[in-house]
Every structure is written in structure tokens, then in C-alpha cells.
Amino acid sequence: MTSTHSPTGIERFIKPHLTIFTGYAPPKPATTEKGKTGAPVRPMIKLNANENPYGCSPRVLQALAACDSLNRYPDANQTELRHYLEEYTGVGAEHIVATCGGGEVIDLILELFVNPGDEVINCEPTFDYFRFKAQVCGNISKEVLRDKNFAISVNAVKAAISERTKLIIINTPNNPTGNTTPQKDILELVDTGLPVLVDEAYYEFCGETVAPLVSQYENLMVLRTFSKWAGLAGMRIGYGIFPSIIADYLLKIKAPFNTSAAALIAVRESVADRDYLMDKVKTMIAERERLFGELSQLKFIKPWPSKANYILCSVPSGSAGKIQQELEERGILIRIYYTQLLRDYIRTSLGKPEENDALIKALKEIGEEIVC
């Protein structure tokens, strides 16, 4: 479709594809009664951004409070930081590049491999940042639909490959559907020879990974983050695991000081306190199964099994927006979507038991109104 937008003034100098760009829809923040971002009038139960409700390790807070060197730039080569990531992952530091959040891994990969006009294959529905960033860069986001159970069709992905395809992105566990992609399917796509990025942001909640295989393939790449399992979403700490030749290129093209001195401290203390953090992950996994059981008892929604820290629910009545609004009025934030594929779905992150109980109680109240 040709746009009728004719930029004037300073917009004449903006890249044409960005003047009609729709952007990315982030989770809704806590709001005041007037709808303005700020301190909420009452405490909000925030279940719309897949955050860790237990927060980071206490050691992180203590170490940051004691730090007296934040006036110094961090090591641009990330030597110490990559050492801690090697200790945590079991993968050699030569394969690791640290980033400012997992999103920067995607940014760097697009910069390295994909030219304007080239294609990036995404398996929809999936994490919308993939489409968002590809379009910002002037790439074509080629969407291959998942099946009715949200599984990837390897044959469909292969059929979508063209001469302009430069990257395949697989999100596993997939956000927002919560299902994983079998390793054999991932490796079949790797066998196409195209660069394949596997987003494992929720790895700690499922234990399934292809990271140990990165050294065996020249085109297999893995994204990870400390946002979810380690409770450091606000610190923006991500990293990628790559064939060493790709890691070398990425270290050359990344911003010199892309990860902060505070990030180094947070990673160091999180890795040292991983037992504490993984106990919280186990608690969240147990709560995930309990919450799934509770949601399954509700007649007006259908929860999908998840291996992450969130649960997607279909709303057959088409009242997803009403449910979201009613929950917000009760002080609970969940996620809804505006794309055609997910228009009749809601997604809730895992909260603490008492937060999940409040969600179930509110949904039962809302359900009585919807059913009636």
C-alpha cells in the first residue's frame, strides 16, 4: 500500500519508511486515575511485563550501594563481565558478547547481517520487537504463521526463504505463547546455512537450550538476559552466545561502553548468588502450574501451557479488552494485544502467590458479568 503522507519541514529529511512507521506497543505502566504515567493512586499488581516479582539478589543491592567507582568508564572489552558470563553459562568467553538488554543483541545482529530491503523471517505470533526493529532498520519482516498450537512449521519457514532472506529468528520459549521449539527443528533451520538467532530470554524457566551447540555451527546464535530469572529488568543486562568469529565482529561494531559498571556488579553478584535466584525461579515455576490450574477452571478463557514466566489465555467471547479494563479498574495490569493474530488473547505474568490469588478472584468476578 502506498502512503499518502507527504512530509514537510524537518520531516523531509527523515528516512521515508520511518515517517509511516507504527512503532512498538510496550506494556502499560502504572498510571494515575487521570491516565497519566506516575505514582499510582493505589498499589497496582503489575502482571503485564514478564518481570520477576521477587526482584534481584540482595547481594546486588548491597554491592551497588558500596560501589565507589561509578565515575569511571567500564571496560569496553568486557573482559571481567564476559568471565562471569562464562562461569554462569559454561560457554567460553570468546563466544560471549554482553549487551544493554537482550534487545541490543537483536540490534547488533541486524546491523551485522541485514541490509535495508533484506528479509528477516519471524514466526508469528511472537515477540513484536523482532518486527519492530527490522522495520526501523528498513528491513522486511517476513512473517511465517505458527500452527494452531503455536508450533513452528519448519517446512513453512523453508518455503518462505528467498534470495533476500538474511536472518531467521526463533523465540523459545515463545513470547507470548509460552511453548518451546524442539532442538531438532532449530537445527534443521540452522542447516539452511542462513544466520539463525534463537531468543532464549526465558531459558531458566524451561531448561531447554542450544547454547552448548554454538561452537559446532558457524551460523547459530543465542540471546539471553538477566531481566527475567535474575530480576534485573531495570538494569538492562543481556548477552549473546555466538560462534567466535561472529562474537569478534560484534565486539568491533558495538558501542564502546554499551554495558555499564553497575551491570558488571549486578552480573557478578547474581552469578555468585545463583542458588538463591534459582530457588525463586523454582517457586515461580510451581506457581505457574498452580495458576494454570486455576485459570483452567474458568469457563470464559482458555489458558495455554507455558514453559516461561507468563501464561497466554484465549478469550473465545472476544472480550479481551473488557477483561483488561475491568482488571485495571481493580488494580491489576495484564497484557492485551492489538494485532489480528492475538486480538482475542490476554497474557498474565507470574506474580507472587497473593498477587495471583487476587488475579483469580478478580477474573471470577469479571467472568460472572461476561457469562451473564
ZAPA-383884 format. One record per residue (C-alpha): x, y, z; residue number from 1. Coordinates in pm, whole numbers, padded with zeros to 5 digits. Layout:
<atoms>
<atom east="X" north="Y" up="Z" resi="NUM"/>
...
</atoms>
This chain:
<atoms>
<atom east="00000" north="00000" up="00000" resi="1"/>
<atom east="00139" north="00341" up="-00097" resi="2"/>
<atom east="00137" north="00603" up="00175" resi="3"/>
<atom east="-00030" north="00939" up="00108" resi="4"/>
<atom east="00185" north="01103" up="00375" resi="5"/>
<atom east="00389" north="01387" up="00225" resi="6"/>
<atom east="00646" north="01504" up="00480" resi="7"/>
<atom east="00714" north="01876" up="00511" resi="8"/>
<atom east="00959" north="02080" up="00713" resi="9"/>
<atom east="01217" north="01877" up="00903" resi="10"/>
<atom east="01027" north="01554" up="00822" resi="11"/>
<atom east="01157" north="01583" up="00466" resi="12"/>
<atom east="01495" north="01468" up="00595" resi="13"/>
<atom east="01367" north="01172" up="00794" resi="14"/>
<atom east="01404" north="00830" up="00633" resi="15"/>
<atom east="01080" north="00779" up="00436" resi="16"/>
<atom east="00997" north="00439" up="00586" resi="17"/>
<atom east="01005" north="00589" up="00936" resi="18"/>
<atom east="00754" north="00864" up="00863" resi="19"/>
<atom east="00481" north="00598" up="00836" resi="20"/>
<atom east="00621" north="00360" up="01099" resi="21"/>
<atom east="00374" north="00245" up="01366" resi="22"/>
<atom east="00628" north="00168" up="01640" resi="23"/>
<atom east="00627" north="-00083" up="01925" resi="24"/>
<atom east="00349" north="-00111" up="02184" resi="25"/>
<atom east="00516" north="-00159" up="02526" resi="26"/>
<atom east="00337" north="-00288" up="02835" resi="27"/>
<atom east="00124" north="-00028" up="03006" resi="28"/>
<atom east="00291" north="00135" up="03309" resi="29"/>
<atom east="00122" north="00203" up="03639" resi="30"/>
<atom east="-00100" north="00511" up="03594" resi="31"/>
<atom east="-00283" north="00768" up="03794" resi="32"/>
<atom east="-00662" north="00789" up="03787" resi="33"/>
<atom east="-00629" north="01051" up="03513" resi="34"/>
<atom east="-00434" north="00807" up="03298" resi="35"/>
<atom east="-00100" north="00984" up="03327" resi="36"/>
<atom east="00216" north="00792" up="03400" resi="37"/>
<atom east="00332" north="00846" up="03756" resi="38"/>
<atom east="00292" north="00715" up="04106" resi="39"/>
<atom east="-00030" north="00512" up="04117" resi="40"/>
<atom east="-00313" north="00634" up="04337" resi="41"/>
<atom east="-00328" north="00283" up="04486" resi="42"/>
<atom east="-00084" north="-00008" up="04471" resi="43"/>
<atom east="-00103" north="-00184" up="04135" resi="44"/>
<atom east="-00041" north="-00554" up="04079" resi="45"/>
<atom east="00182" north="-00544" up="03772" resi="46"/>
<atom east="00144" north="-00863" up="03568" resi="47"/>
<atom east="00195" north="-00725" up="03219" resi="48"/>
<atom east="00570" north="-00723" up="03152" resi="49"/>
<atom east="00702" north="-01071" up="03248" resi="50"/>
<atom east="00910" north="-00924" up="03528" resi="51"/>
<atom east="01041" north="-01114" up="03828" resi="52"/>
<atom east="00813" north="-01019" up="04122" resi="53"/>
<atom east="01080" north="-01117" up="04377" resi="54"/>
<atom east="01338" north="-00872" up="04248" resi="55"/>
<atom east="01713" north="-00916" up="04228" resi="56"/>
<atom east="01952" north="-01082" up="04467" resi="57"/>
<atom east="02002" north="-00881" up="04790" resi="58"/>
<atom east="02375" north="-00906" up="04716" resi="59"/>
<atom east="02327" north="-00690" up="04407" resi="60"/>
<atom east="02174" north="-00406" up="04608" resi="61"/>
<atom east="02444" north="-00428" up="04874" resi="62"/>
<atom east="02726" north="-00427" up="04619" resi="63"/>
<atom east="02582" north="-00136" up="04422" resi="64"/>
<atom east="02540" north="00067" up="04741" resi="65"/>
<atom east="02905" north="00006" up="04827" resi="66"/>
<atom east="03041" north="00088" up="04480" resi="67"/>
<atom east="03264" north="00396" up="04467" resi="68"/>
<atom east="03381" north="00379" up="04105" resi="69"/>
<atom east="03075" north="00477" up="03902" resi="70"/>
<atom east="03266" north="00784" up="03785" resi="71"/>
<atom east="03485" north="00557" up="03571" resi="72"/>
<atom east="03401" north="00409" up="03232" resi="73"/>
<atom east="03361" north="00031" up="03222" resi="74"/>
<atom east="03596" north="-00196" up="03031" resi="75"/>
<atom east="03499" north="-00166" up="02664" resi="76"/>
<atom east="03631" north="-00517" up="02600" resi="77"/>
<atom east="03405" north="-00660" up="02873" resi="78"/>
<atom east="03685" north="-00889" up="02993" resi="79"/>
<atom east="03568" north="-00932" up="03352" resi="80"/>
<atom east="03200" north="-00926" up="03260" resi="81"/>
<atom east="03242" north="-01197" up="02998" resi="82"/>
<atom east="03433" north="-01404" up="03252" resi="83"/>
<atom east="03132" north="-01404" up="03485" resi="84"/>
<atom east="02902" north="-01492" up="03195" resi="85"/>
<atom east="03135" north="-01778" up="03103" resi="86"/>
<atom east="03116" north="-01901" up="03461" resi="87"/>
<atom east="02737" north="-01890" up="03453" resi="88"/>
<atom east="02678" north="-02041" up="03107" resi="89"/>
<atom east="02965" north="-02287" up="03082" resi="90"/>
<atom east="03042" north="-02146" up="02737" resi="91"/>
<atom east="03383" north="-01993" up="02666" resi="92"/>
<atom east="03417" north="-01616" up="02695" resi="93"/>
<atom east="03531" north="-01598" up="02334" resi="94"/>
<atom east="03175" north="-01685" up="02235" resi="95"/>
<atom east="03005" north="-01420" up="02453" resi="96"/>
<atom east="02917" north="-01055" up="02396" resi="97"/>
<atom east="02739" north="-00859" up="02670" resi="98"/>
<atom east="02473" north="-00605" up="02577" resi="99"/>
<atom east="02245" north="-00338" up="02718" resi="100"/>
<atom east="01946" north="-00570" up="02748" resi="101"/>
<atom east="01857" north="-00856" up="02519" resi="102"/>
<atom east="01720" north="-00614" up="02262" resi="103"/>
<atom east="02071" north="-00493" up="02181" resi="104"/>
<atom east="02166" north="-00846" up="02075" resi="105"/>
<atom east="01896" north="-00821" up="01808" resi="106"/>
<atom east="02011" north="-00471" up="01713" resi="107"/>
<atom east="02371" north="-00582" up="01665" resi="108"/>
<atom east="02278" north="-00892" up="01465" resi="109"/>
<atom east="02066" north="-00684" up="01228" resi="110"/>
<atom east="02349" north="-00435" up="01188" resi="111"/>
<atom east="02594" north="-00715" up="01111" resi="112"/>
<atom east="02393" north="-00925" up="00868" resi="113"/>
<atom east="02092" north="-00741" up="00726" resi="114"/>
<atom east="02090" north="-00458" up="00472" resi="115"/>
<atom east="01792" north="-00230" up="00405" resi="116"/>
<atom east="01548" north="-00420" up="00186" resi="117"/>
<atom east="01665" north="-00760" up="00306" resi="118"/>
<atom east="01427" north="-01003" up="00474" resi="119"/>
<atom east="01412" north="-01123" up="00834" resi="120"/>
<atom east="01191" north="-01427" up="00897" resi="121"/>
<atom east="00979" north="-01425" up="01214" resi="122"/>
<atom east="00738" north="-01697" up="01324" resi="123"/>
<atom east="00418" north="-01522" up="01427" resi="124"/>
<atom east="00274" north="-01469" up="01676" resi="125"/>
<atom east="00596" north="-01391" up="01858" resi="126"/>
<atom east="00786" north="-01114" up="02038" resi="127"/>
<atom east="00696" north="-00799" up="01843" resi="128"/>
<atom east="01036" north="-00639" up="01894" resi="129"/>
<atom east="01167" north="-00857" up="01610" resi="130"/>
<atom east="00929" north="-00693" up="01361" resi="131"/>
<atom east="00971" north="-00352" up="01519" resi="132"/>
<atom east="01349" north="-00344" up="01494" resi="133"/>
<atom east="01364" north="-00496" up="01147" resi="134"/>
<atom east="01130" north="-00228" up="01016" resi="135"/>
<atom east="01321" north="00050" up="01193" resi="136"/>
<atom east="01631" north="-00068" up="01006" resi="137"/>
<atom east="01447" north="-00067" up="00674" resi="138"/>
<atom east="01434" north="-00446" up="00656" resi="139"/>
<atom east="01138" north="-00658" up="00553" resi="140"/>
<atom east="00985" north="-00855" up="00840" resi="141"/>
<atom east="00863" north="-01172" up="00670" resi="142"/>
<atom east="00603" north="-01338" up="00889" resi="143"/>
<atom east="00556" north="-01715" up="00884" resi="144"/>
<atom east="00248" north="-01824" up="01078" resi="145"/>
<atom east="00273" north="-02083" up="01353" resi="146"/>
<atom east="00020" north="-02367" up="01356" resi="147"/>
<atom east="-00297" north="-02382" up="01570" resi="148"/>
<atom east="-00087" north="-02495" up="01869" resi="149"/>
<atom east="00166" north="-02214" up="01809" resi="150"/>
<atom east="00433" north="-02460" up="01691" resi="151"/>
<atom east="00676" north="-02363" up="01417" resi="152"/>
<atom east="00644" north="-02532" up="01079" resi="153"/>
<atom east="00999" north="-02591" up="00958" resi="154"/>
<atom east="00871" north="-02657" up="00607" resi="155"/>
<atom east="00680" north="-02328" up="00605" resi="156"/>
<atom east="00990" north="-02138" up="00717" resi="157"/>
<atom east="01198" north="-02304" up="00447" resi="158"/>
<atom east="00936" north="-02222" up="00186" resi="159"/>
<atom east="00949" north="-01855" up="00289" resi="160"/>
<atom east="01324" north="-01827" up="00231" resi="161"/>
<atom east="01421" north="-01617" up="-00069" resi="162"/>
<atom east="01740" north="-01465" up="-00210" resi="163"/>
<atom east="01684" north="-01164" up="00014" resi="164"/>
<atom east="01649" north="-01363" up="00338" resi="165"/>
<atom east="01941" north="-01284" up="00569" resi="166"/>
<atom east="01821" north="-01392" up="00914" resi="167"/>
<atom east="01580" north="-01633" up="01084" resi="168"/>
<atom east="01469" north="-01555" up="01441" resi="169"/>
<atom east="01323" north="-01821" up="01671" resi="170"/>
<atom east="01186" north="-01728" up="02014" resi="171"/>
<atom east="01183" north="-02025" up="02256" resi="172"/>
<atom east="01002" north="-02029" up="02491" resi="173"/>
<atom east="00799" north="-01812" up="02261" resi="174"/>
<atom east="00663" north="-01484" up="02391" resi="175"/>
<atom east="00367" north="-01463" up="02434" resi="176"/>
<atom east="00257" north="-01823" up="02368" resi="177"/>
<atom east="00491" north="-01994" up="02617" resi="178"/>
<atom east="00576" north="-02303" up="02407" resi="179"/>
<atom east="00925" north="-02416" up="02310" resi="180"/>
<atom east="01068" north="-02518" up="01974" resi="181"/>
<atom east="01232" north="-02864" up="01964" resi="182"/>
<atom east="01607" north="-02866" up="01915" resi="183"/>
<atom east="01576" north="-03081" up="01604" resi="184"/>
<atom east="01358" north="-02815" up="01437" resi="185"/>
<atom east="01604" north="-02541" up="01525" resi="186"/>
<atom east="01896" north="-02740" up="01385" resi="187"/>
<atom east="01703" north="-02816" up="01067" resi="188"/>
<atom east="01674" north="-02442" up="01014" resi="189"/>
<atom east="02040" north="-02397" up="01100" resi="190"/>
<atom east="02115" north="-02647" up="00823" resi="191"/>
<atom east="01978" north="-02396" up="00570" resi="192"/>
<atom east="02305" north="-02210" up="00617" resi="193"/>
<atom east="02132" north="-01882" up="00699" resi="194"/>
<atom east="02212" north="-01699" up="01023" resi="195"/>
<atom east="01971" north="-01823" up="01292" resi="196"/>
<atom east="01916" north="-01629" up="01615" resi="197"/>
<atom east="01749" north="-01824" up="01897" resi="198"/>
<atom east="01600" north="-01596" up="02161" resi="199"/>
<atom east="01625" north="-01783" up="02492" resi="200"/>
<atom east="01524" north="-01495" up="02720" resi="201"/>
<atom east="01318" north="-01736" up="02932" resi="202"/>
<atom east="01567" north="-02024" up="02930" resi="203"/>
<atom east="01588" north="-02051" up="03308" resi="204"/>
<atom east="01216" north="-02129" up="03329" resi="205"/>
<atom east="01234" north="-02428" up="03093" resi="206"/>
<atom east="01594" north="-02554" up="03091" resi="207"/>
<atom east="01594" north="-02611" up="02714" resi="208"/>
<atom east="01885" north="-02455" up="02525" resi="209"/>
<atom east="02101" north="-02485" up="02215" resi="210"/>
<atom east="02379" north="-02270" up="02363" resi="211"/>
<atom east="02626" north="-02563" up="02400" resi="212"/>
<atom east="02597" north="-02623" up="02024" resi="213"/>
<atom east="02705" north="-02273" up="01918" resi="214"/>
<atom east="03070" north="-02375" up="01878" resi="215"/>
<atom east="02966" north="-02651" up="01636" resi="216"/>
<atom east="02783" north="-02426" up="01388" resi="217"/>
<atom east="02903" north="-02111" up="01220" resi="218"/>
<atom east="02551" north="-01965" up="01190" resi="219"/>
<atom east="02384" north="-02048" up="01524" resi="220"/>
<atom east="02341" north="-01763" up="01773" resi="221"/>
<atom east="02167" north="-01745" up="02113" resi="222"/>
<atom east="02020" north="-01449" up="02303" resi="223"/>
<atom east="01996" north="-01447" up="02682" resi="224"/>
<atom east="01910" north="-01192" up="02950" resi="225"/>
<atom east="01927" north="-01125" up="03324" resi="226"/>
<atom east="01593" north="-00941" up="03313" resi="227"/>
<atom east="01374" north="-01241" up="03392" resi="228"/>
<atom east="01541" north="-01503" up="03611" resi="229"/>
<atom east="01773" north="-01260" up="03793" resi="230"/>
<atom east="01520" north="-00979" up="03845" resi="231"/>
<atom east="01734" north="-00717" up="03671" resi="232"/>
<atom east="01495" north="-00585" up="03405" resi="233"/>
<atom east="01564" north="-00227" up="03511" resi="234"/>
<atom east="01941" north="-00274" up="03484" resi="235"/>
<atom east="01925" north="-00374" up="03114" resi="236"/>
<atom east="02169" north="-00666" up="03112" resi="237"/>
<atom east="02164" north="-00904" up="02817" resi="238"/>
<atom east="02417" north="-01111" up="02631" resi="239"/>
<atom east="02459" north="-01326" up="02326" resi="240"/>
<atom east="02637" north="-01656" up="02270" resi="241"/>
<atom east="02791" north="-01677" up="01924" resi="242"/>
<atom east="03043" north="-01860" up="01708" resi="243"/>
<atom east="03370" north="-01690" up="01799" resi="244"/>
<atom east="03409" north="-01525" up="01456" resi="245"/>
<atom east="03068" north="-01356" up="01494" resi="246"/>
<atom east="03148" north="-01256" up="01852" resi="247"/>
<atom east="03465" north="-01087" up="01725" resi="248"/>
<atom east="03269" north="-00886" up="01470" resi="249"/>
<atom east="03009" north="-00782" up="01725" resi="250"/>
<atom east="03272" north="-00665" up="01970" resi="251"/>
<atom east="03404" north="-00441" up="01692" resi="252"/>
<atom east="03071" north="-00284" up="01597" resi="253"/>
<atom east="02906" north="-00247" up="01939" resi="254"/>
<atom east="02916" north="00086" up="02119" resi="255"/>
<atom east="03245" north="00107" up="02316" resi="256"/>
<atom east="03081" north="00127" up="02660" resi="257"/>
<atom east="02748" north="-00044" up="02590" resi="258"/>
<atom east="02731" north="-00217" up="02929" resi="259"/>
<atom east="02767" north="-00017" up="03249" resi="260"/>
<atom east="02987" north="-00056" up="03553" resi="261"/>
<atom east="02668" north="-00117" up="03751" resi="262"/>
<atom east="02578" north="-00401" up="03512" resi="263"/>
<atom east="02914" north="-00566" up="03582" resi="264"/>
<atom east="02845" north="-00554" up="03956" resi="265"/>
<atom east="02492" north="-00688" up="03912" resi="266"/>
<atom east="02609" north="-00980" up="03696" resi="267"/>
<atom east="02893" north="-01064" up="03934" resi="268"/>
<atom east="02667" north="-01076" up="04238" resi="269"/>
<atom east="02383" north="-01255" up="04056" resi="270"/>
<atom east="02615" north="-01531" up="03935" resi="271"/>
<atom east="02760" north="-01564" up="04285" resi="272"/>
<atom east="02408" north="-01587" up="04428" resi="273"/>
<atom east="02258" north="-01806" up="04157" resi="274"/>
<atom east="02130" north="-02066" up="04405" resi="275"/>
<atom east="01916" north="-01802" up="04575" resi="276"/>
<atom east="01786" north="-01676" up="04241" resi="277"/>
<atom east="01715" north="-02021" up="04101" resi="278"/>
<atom east="01518" north="-02104" up="04415" resi="279"/>
<atom east="01297" north="-01808" up="04327" resi="280"/>
<atom east="01269" north="-01939" up="03972" resi="281"/>
<atom east="01157" north="-02279" up="04108" resi="282"/>
<atom east="00899" north="-02100" up="04321" resi="283"/>
<atom east="00770" north="-01920" up="04012" resi="284"/>
<atom east="00754" north="-02242" up="03812" resi="285"/>
<atom east="00547" north="-02407" up="04085" resi="286"/>
<atom east="00323" north="-02101" up="04093" resi="287"/>
<atom east="00293" north="-02117" up="03713" resi="288"/>
<atom east="00147" north="-02467" up="03736" resi="289"/>
<atom east="-00089" north="-02367" up="04017" resi="290"/>
<atom east="-00207" north="-02060" up="03830" resi="291"/>
<atom east="-00258" north="-02261" up="03511" resi="292"/>
<atom east="-00483" north="-02498" up="03706" resi="293"/>
<atom east="-00684" north="-02210" up="03848" resi="294"/>
<atom east="-00723" north="-02043" up="03509" resi="295"/>
<atom east="-00832" north="-02374" up="03357" resi="296"/>
<atom east="-01135" north="-02374" up="03587" resi="297"/>
<atom east="-01267" north="-02051" up="03438" resi="298"/>
<atom east="-01521" north="-02109" up="03162" resi="299"/>
<atom east="-01471" north="-01785" up="02968" resi="300"/>
<atom east="-01097" north="-01813" up="02898" resi="301"/>
<atom east="-00861" north="-02088" up="02786" resi="302"/>
<atom east="-00502" north="-02087" up="02920" resi="303"/>
<atom east="-00223" north="-02227" up="02707" resi="304"/>
<atom east="00051" north="-02440" up="02871" resi="305"/>
<atom east="00365" north="-02235" up="02928" resi="306"/>
<atom east="00732" north="-02302" up="02993" resi="307"/>
<atom east="00808" north="-01939" up="03073" resi="308"/>
<atom east="00704" north="-01694" up="03345" resi="309"/>
<atom east="00372" north="-01597" up="03188" resi="310"/>
<atom east="00053" north="-01762" up="03066" resi="311"/>
<atom east="-00136" north="-01674" up="02749" resi="312"/>
<atom east="-00514" north="-01715" up="02755" resi="313"/>
<atom east="-00755" north="-01709" up="02464" resi="314"/>
<atom east="-01085" north="-01531" up="02514" resi="315"/>
<atom east="-01338" north="-01701" up="02283" resi="316"/>
<atom east="-01603" north="-01438" up="02354" resi="317"/>
<atom east="-01380" north="-01168" up="02207" resi="318"/>
<atom east="-01391" north="-00965" up="02529" resi="319"/>
<atom east="-01014" north="-00947" up="02594" resi="320"/>
<atom east="-01023" north="-00568" up="02604" resi="321"/>
<atom east="-01309" north="-00567" up="02854" resi="322"/>
<atom east="-01125" north="-00812" up="03079" resi="323"/>
<atom east="-00812" north="-00597" up="03068" resi="324"/>
<atom east="-01010" north="-00284" up="03151" resi="325"/>
<atom east="-01202" north="-00447" up="03435" resi="326"/>
<atom east="-00881" north="-00584" up="03586" resi="327"/>
<atom east="-00712" north="-00244" up="03565" resi="328"/>
<atom east="-01004" north="-00087" up="03749" resi="329"/>
<atom east="-00937" north="-00345" up="04022" resi="330"/>
<atom east="-00569" north="-00250" up="04033" resi="331"/>
<atom east="-00429" north="-00536" up="03821" resi="332"/>
<atom east="-00232" north="-00485" up="03499" resi="333"/>
<atom east="-00218" north="-00761" up="03236" resi="334"/>
<atom east="-00123" north="-00756" up="02868" resi="335"/>
<atom east="-00356" north="-00741" up="02571" resi="336"/>
<atom east="-00264" north="-00722" up="02203" resi="337"/>
<atom east="-00384" north="-00524" up="01905" resi="338"/>
<atom east="-00264" north="-00749" up="01624" resi="339"/>
<atom east="-00509" north="-00962" up="01430" resi="340"/>
<atom east="-00347" north="-01286" up="01546" resi="341"/>
<atom east="-00372" north="-01204" up="01916" resi="342"/>
<atom east="-00674" north="-00977" up="01926" resi="343"/>
<atom east="-00874" north="-01223" up="02138" resi="344"/>
<atom east="-00598" north="-01309" up="02387" resi="345"/>
<atom east="-00474" north="-01186" up="02721" resi="346"/>
<atom east="-00140" north="-01263" up="02886" resi="347"/>
<atom east="-00056" north="-01255" up="03254" resi="348"/>
<atom east="00289" north="-01266" up="03404" resi="349"/>
<atom east="00351" north="-01470" up="03717" resi="350"/>
<atom east="00318" north="-01271" up="04035" resi="351"/>
<atom east="00368" north="-01372" up="04394" resi="352"/>
<atom east="00105" north="-01619" up="04524" resi="353"/>
<atom east="-00104" north="-01346" up="04682" resi="354"/>
<atom east="-00094" north="-01145" up="04358" resi="355"/>
<atom east="-00202" north="-01445" up="04154" resi="356"/>
<atom east="-00481" north="-01511" up="04404" resi="357"/>
<atom east="-00601" north="-01153" up="04358" resi="358"/>
<atom east="-00597" north="-01205" up="03980" resi="359"/>
<atom east="-00805" north="-01522" up="04003" resi="360"/>
<atom east="-01053" north="-01360" up="04241" resi="361"/>
<atom east="-01094" north="-01062" up="04007" resi="362"/>
<atom east="-01131" north="-01283" up="03700" resi="363"/>
<atom east="-01405" north="-01484" up="03870" resi="364"/>
<atom east="-01593" north="-01162" up="03940" resi="365"/>
<atom east="-01548" north="-01042" up="03584" resi="366"/>
<atom east="-01642" north="-01383" up="03446" resi="367"/>
<atom east="-01981" north="-01370" up="03614" resi="368"/>
<atom east="-02054" north="-01046" up="03429" resi="369"/>
<atom east="-01930" north="-01183" up="03094" resi="370"/>
<atom east="-02114" north="-01514" up="03119" resi="371"/>
<atom east="-02433" north="-01341" up="03225" resi="372"/>
</atoms>
